[in-house]
Amino acid sequence: MAGGQAEIAERLLARNAAVNAKDIEGHTALWIAIHAPAITTSAQKSAPVDTTAVADVLRRHGGSE
């Protein structure tokens, strides 16, 4: 799934999305990808989503924590 998330990030950034926009708590998307990744839950288990590819995309586009 992370590949799809990274592709979406690439497309948004290609259309001039603000790479270092902050949320209400002052965190950037890169900070969230590194420090607070989403949790996926299935019938078998819960696990953090691998956001490494998204973090790489954000860094390539000048993202900062």
C-alpha positions, -999 to +999 in steps of 0.1 A: +000+000+000+029+024+007+037+025-031+002+039-037+006+065-010+039+076-024+024+079-059-004+101-045+022+123-027+042+126-060+010+136-079+000+162-053+035+177-051+037+178-090+006+200-088+022+224-064+009+210-031+027+227-002+053+201+009+059+218+043+023+228+052+017+222+089-013+207+105-031+222+135-004+209+159+024+224+138+036+191+122+045+187+086+037+157+065+073+145+067+072+147+105+039+127+105+053+101+081+083+095+103+070+099+138+033+091+137+025+067+108-011+054+105-021+020+119-038-005+097-061-030+113-073-063+099-090-093+113-055-109+118-035-081+133-029-043+137+004-029+124+019+005+115+017+014+078+052+016+062+056+053+053+092+051+042+084+056+005+062+086+013+089+101+035+114+097+006+091+115-018+086+144+006+124+147+012+130+148-026+106+177-029+122+196+000+101+184+028+113+191+064+103+180+098 
